[in-house]
Structure formats: structure tokens, C-alpha cells
Amino acid sequence: MLKKVANWGNFPVVNANIYSFNRLNHLRQTKVPFIVRGLGRSYGDASLSDNIIDGTKNNHFLEFDEQTGLLTCEGGVSLEEILDIFVPRGWFLPVTPGTKFVTVAGAISSDVHGKNHHCEGSFHKHVIWMEVELPTGKIVECSPQKNVDLFRAICGGMGLCGIIKKAKFYLKKIETAYIKQKTYKAKNLDEMLEYFEQSKNATYTVAWMDCLARGKSLGRGILFTGEHATLEDLKSTKFYKNPLSIKKKIKFNVPFYFPSFVLNPLTVKLFNFLVYNSHIGKIKESIVDYDKFFYPLDSIHNWNRIYGKKGFVQYQFVLPEENGYEGTKKIIQEIAKNKMGSFLVVFKLFGNPDKIPQKGSKNGKSVSCPLSFPEEGYTLALDFPVEKKLPEFLEVLDQIVQEYGGRLYLAKDSRMSKEFFYSTYPVEEFLKLKRKFDPENILKSKQSERLGIYA
Ligand SMILES: Cc1cc2nc3c(=O)[nH]c(=O)nc-3n(C[C@H](O)[C@H](O)[C@H](O)COP(=O)(O)OP(=O)(O)OC[C@H]3O[C@@H](n4cnc5c(N)ncnc54)[C@H](O)[C@@H]3O)c2cc1C
């Protein structure tokens, strides 16, 4: 039966047949193209297709080594499940996106990054083994040393070269479930970058930016840095007694889609003013639990409904370091000039992926994954409600991104053109892998069709 499906941006919406994991054989025999979907937290059409395999029931934990933190699980296990089980035992995710409602396979396929990208890289750096089912039905193991081409095709490969059945990756040791957080209030982009520079040794860094501020305040915002708190850090706090457990919070829910007039430049401006001015003083330190630091948005269920029924687009770009400052400034100017305010503006400096060791490879040698998004430089993620003038406006931003040698994140994309994609990613390198592992184009998403990712 056909079902309406959309990912987190509620745009686009497609009619699809949804199959369980054990119908893989049937689809294969009939050569019907399909894509595997995790928890649908990509924003656009990456895991949408006319035929979707629901990967979330393939979700068993298989093995854990208490000495090394090496976890083996099926691809449909969610990051939330891992945190619930392993934080109380003193382990944390090596890399986490801004929501824990994603699957391990989704995290690998998008090669997700977190607030620690500058020092610990993206998710694939911590993966040392995977069991992958090829579109032919053949099960193949791959790692940074064995069947490396398959490893490169799967990590960041948006589900287009094989199905992740199982994965093995390192968790990291923690003493407490808390984070020592520092916030810096930056009056403009220059000051923000100074604070980033001062904090380059911090494990976690991320900033919220007021994208409607103009003139001398252009690029103002709040930088958050964090370190896993030690037991010693908690000594004088009420958390010391139960350092590895956190209080379950009351969850809020957005029960319906907001009417589109609720979000307008004025409400965004007011929201930005309140957020910026709620931070009193230049620099502040506090101890917060990991949920508050990493997943503030997860406490509001269905927050994506505030953008209305038409949905929204998340536009995330990265610009290389050399001219990223100029380019980022130009983009924020364009947003402020056109009053295209966005509530959620996340700014971060990525590290150089080649300099971050790959676990499980010889001498930590890095493995390059052609469709992996992060590269050293400036990244900004912005939400825009879908409206008439949006496509034209985003094309203007595309031109700036292209001019400055940047690219867009596939996990957030729902509207990039094939030409733009081909001119900003090493597509030919990926197509060689696609020809090797899926020559008949069985794995196909709405996104891969739009972007022309064919063998
Ligand atoms: C609030 C929010 C914050 C976010 N913050 C960040 C962030 O900070 N950093 C970041 O990098 N991303 C971020 N994301 C994006 C999110 O982490 C990625 O889109 C992630 O891939 C979603 O995983 P999922 O399980 O929901 O997979 P889906 O969205 O369903 O699918 C994503 C991709 O994974 C593929 N896939 C799923 N299962 C399999 C499988 N078994 N085998 C092969 N391929 C498979 C799909 O085909 C698709 O291409 C955020 C998303 C939200 C909603």
C-alpha cells in the first residue's frame, strides 16, 4: 500500500511502498529500485524513493568490549539506544550529530559530523568494520584495510552502493554524563572567529549566529565549547552522587503545523534578539548534562512543524578555510539584505579530515570517502521555510558557495541541481564505485535521481 513519506524538512513528500528488511530478497529478484531509510532525520529526499526499505527493525546489539569500547551492532540501532545503555556504563559516542534520533547506518551513510569535527573527525573515522549487503544479495565485509573501496563507497555514500547490516566502531570513555560548558558572546563575526581561535583546543565547539544582524553586528552570536566533565569537576555539585545518570526531562510537543504567517522576519528578529540578550556577560561557565549540550532540540518533539505544512529546507554549506571568512560574510550579508531570517543558524569550523587518524587503518592512514561532506573550513547550516521566493534566493547563495569553492551537505539537501553537485563534489570518483557495487542502479533515491548519480 502506498504511504505518504517525508523526511525531517517535510519537503518533499512522496508516495512510497514501504517494505520491511526481510523483503529485500523479493525486491532484488524483481529488480525494483529502492533505497533504505533509517529514522528519516535527513532533511530532504536522501532516503526517499518509490520503494523504501525500513531499516529501523534491523536493530540488535551484538557485542561490546568493556576494555576497548568497541561496539558491534546492527545498522538500525539508534544513537539514543546506544546512549541509554552505554552512558551509565561510562561510554559515549565518538561523534554525534545534533539529534540522537538517527540510526547507526544513517550516521555512516551521511558520514555525520559533530561539534568535535576539528579534532575527532566525522563518524567514519571511528568505524573499523562493516557487514554490507550488495544489491546482488552478496554479503561482503569491509574495513579501512579490507575491501577498502566498499568502505569508501558506503561511508558518506548515501545508501547508494550497499546496505549496512552491521557495524563495529569505538565508543569513548567518559567519567560522567556531564559537560563543562563555556559560552562566549561574540559581538560580530570577527570576534566570533577570535573566540574560535582561542578555543581551538576545546573538544567541542559550535556557535549559534544571529543571521539578521547587520552592519557592525554582522555575524554576532554565541559560541559554545565543551569538555566531558571529570568526577573531580562534579565534586562540588549535586551531580556528584550519580555522575553517570541524568534526569529525564519533560518533553514538549508541537501538536500541529504552525500557520505560515507565524514565522516571518519580525518573529525571527525577536527570537534572535531574545537568544542573544539572554546571555549576560561575555564568558560564562557551567556544568550541563549531555542531553542539554548535544541535543537541545530533541526535547521538543516535532519541532519541524513550526515551519508549517509546506515544510522547510536546511541549507548547509562548507567553504574552504582560505577564503571561507569572505564567503561566509557575503552569504550572511545576502540573508540579512533579503530578510530571509532563519531561527536555526549553526556555525562551526571543520578540521582537516586528512589530518585526523582513521581508526583500524595502518598507522591511522586516512581513507578518503568521495561523498563525505566535511572539509577544512567554515560551515553554516540555516533553515528556511518553503515559500515562493526561496528557490531563486538559494540559487544566489549557491553562486557564492561555488565562487568560494564550497559545497552543500547531501544529508540536508532537497533541491541542489545536478550541475552544481557535479561541479562541487568528486562525482566521477564515486561513480566508479557505484559501477563496481551497483552497476544496475538498484539502489536509487529521489535525491540520486535528481543529482544524476547513476552507474
Ligand atoms: C535536528 C537535527 C540535527 C542534525 N544535526 C546534524 C549534525 O550536527 N551533523 C550531521 O552530520 N548531521 C546532522 N543531522 C542530519 C542527520 O544526522 C543525518 O541526516 C543522518 O543521516 C540521519 O540518519 P537517519 O537514521 O535518520 O537516516 P535517514 O535520514 O533515513 O537516511 C539518511 C541516509 O542514510 C541511508 N541509510 C539509512 N539506512 C541505511 C542502511 N541500513 N544502509 C545503507 N544506507 C542507509 C539512506 O539511504 C540515506 O541516504 C541532523 C538532523 C536533524 C534532524
The ligand as a Tripos MOL2 file, in Angstrom:
@<TRIPOS>MOLECULE
LIG
   53    58     1     0     0
SMALL
NO_CHARGES

@<TRIPOS>ATOM
      1 C1         17.7730   18.1830   14.4040 C.3       1 LIG1
      2 C2         18.8200   17.5820   13.5040 C.ar      1 LIG1
      3 C3         20.1440   17.8620   13.7350 C.ar      1 LIG1
      4 C4         21.1270   17.3060   12.9020 C.ar      1 LIG1
      5 N1         22.4200   17.6200   13.1660 N.ar      1 LIG1
      6 C5         23.3940   17.1070   12.3880 C.ar      1 LIG1
      7 C6         24.7580   17.3690   12.6700 C.ar      1 LIG1
      8 O1         25.0980   18.0910   13.6160 O.2       1 LIG1
      9 N2         25.6970   16.7930   11.8680 N.ar      1 LIG1
     10 C7         25.3550   15.9820   10.8290 C.ar      1 LIG1
     11 O2         26.2610   15.4880   10.1520 O.2       1 LIG1
     12 N3         24.0720   15.6990   10.5440 N.ar      1 LIG1
     13 C8         23.0890   16.2420   11.2910 C.ar      1 LIG1
     14 N4         21.7760   15.9380   11.0250 N.ar      1 LIG1
     15 C9         21.4730   15.0410    9.8900 C.3       1 LIG1
     16 C10        21.3840   13.5620   10.3130 C.3       1 LIG1
     17 O3         22.3530   13.2580   11.2570 O.3       1 LIG1
     18 C11        21.6480   12.6840    9.0780 C.3       1 LIG1
     19 O4         20.7720   13.0140    8.0570 O.3       1 LIG1
     20 C12        21.5300   11.1690    9.3450 C.3       1 LIG1
     21 O5         21.9650   10.5020    8.2040 O.3       1 LIG1
     22 C13        20.0920   10.7370    9.6290 C.3       1 LIG1
     23 O6         20.0670    9.3430    9.9120 O.3       1 LIG1
     24 P1         18.7260    8.5070    9.7970 P.3       1 LIG1
     25 O7         18.8760    7.2390   10.5520 O.co2     1 LIG1
     26 O8         17.5660    9.3580   10.1730 O.co2     1 LIG1
     27 O9         18.7050    8.1410    8.2480 O.3       1 LIG1
     28 P2         17.7950    8.6420    7.0210 P.3       1 LIG1
     29 O10        17.5900   10.0980    7.1090 O.co2     1 LIG1
     30 O11        16.5790    7.8120    6.9330 O.co2     1 LIG1
     31 O12        18.7620    8.2900    5.8150 O.3       1 LIG1
     32 C14        19.9690    9.0140    5.6190 C.3       1 LIG1
     33 C15        20.8380    8.2640    4.5920 C.3       1 LIG1
     34 O13        21.2640    7.0140    5.1570 O.3       1 LIG1
     35 C16        20.9630    5.9530    4.2450 C.3       1 LIG1
     36 N5         20.7180    4.7300    5.0120 N.ar      1 LIG1
     37 C17        19.8850    4.5520    6.0570 C.ar      1 LIG1
     38 N6         19.9450    3.2720    6.4890 N.ar      1 LIG1
     39 C18        20.8400    2.6310    5.6930 C.ar      1 LIG1
     40 C19        21.3520    1.2910    5.6390 C.ar      1 LIG1
     41 N7         20.9660    0.3390    6.5050 N.pl3     1 LIG1
     42 N8         22.2640    1.0130    4.6990 N.ar      1 LIG1
     43 C20        22.7020    1.9380    3.8270 C.ar      1 LIG1
     44 N9         22.2500    3.2160    3.8210 N.ar      1 LIG1
     45 C21        21.3350    3.5560    4.7520 C.ar      1 LIG1
     46 C22        19.7340    6.4300    3.5000 C.3       1 LIG1
     47 O14        19.5740    5.7360    2.2830 O.3       1 LIG1
     48 C23        20.0550    7.9100    3.3220 C.3       1 LIG1
     49 O15        20.8660    8.1000    2.2160 O.3       1 LIG1
     50 C24        20.7710   16.4570   11.8220 C.ar      1 LIG1
     51 C25        19.4170   16.1680   11.5970 C.ar      1 LIG1
     52 C26        18.4420   16.7200   12.4240 C.ar      1 LIG1
     53 C27        17.0020   16.4140   12.1540 C.3       1 LIG1
@<TRIPOS>BOND
     1     1     2 1
     2     2     3 ar
     3     2    52 ar
     4     3     4 ar
     5     4     5 ar
     6     4    50 ar
     7     5     6 ar
     8     6     7 ar
     9     6    13 1
    10     7     8 2
    11     7     9 ar
    12     9    10 ar
    13    10    11 2
    14    10    12 ar
    15    12    13 ar
    16    13    14 ar
    17    14    15 1
    18    14    50 ar
    19    15    16 1
    20    16    17 1
    21    16    18 1
    22    18    19 1
    23    18    20 1
    24    20    21 1
    25    20    22 1
    26    22    23 1
    27    23    24 1
    28    24    25 2
    29    24    26 1
    30    24    27 1
    31    27    28 1
    32    28    29 2
    33    28    30 1
    34    28    31 1
    35    31    32 1
    36    32    33 1
    37    33    34 1
    38    33    48 1
    39    34    35 1
    40    35    36 1
    41    35    46 1
    42    36    37 ar
    43    36    45 ar
    44    37    38 ar
    45    38    39 ar
    46    39    40 ar
    47    39    45 ar
    48    40    41 1
    49    40    42 ar
    50    42    43 ar
    51    43    44 ar
    52    44    45 ar
    53    46    47 1
    54    46    48 1
    55    48    49 1
    56    50    51 ar
    57    51    52 ar
    58    52    53 1
@<TRIPOS>SUBSTRUCTURE
     1 LIG1         1 GROUP 0 **** ****
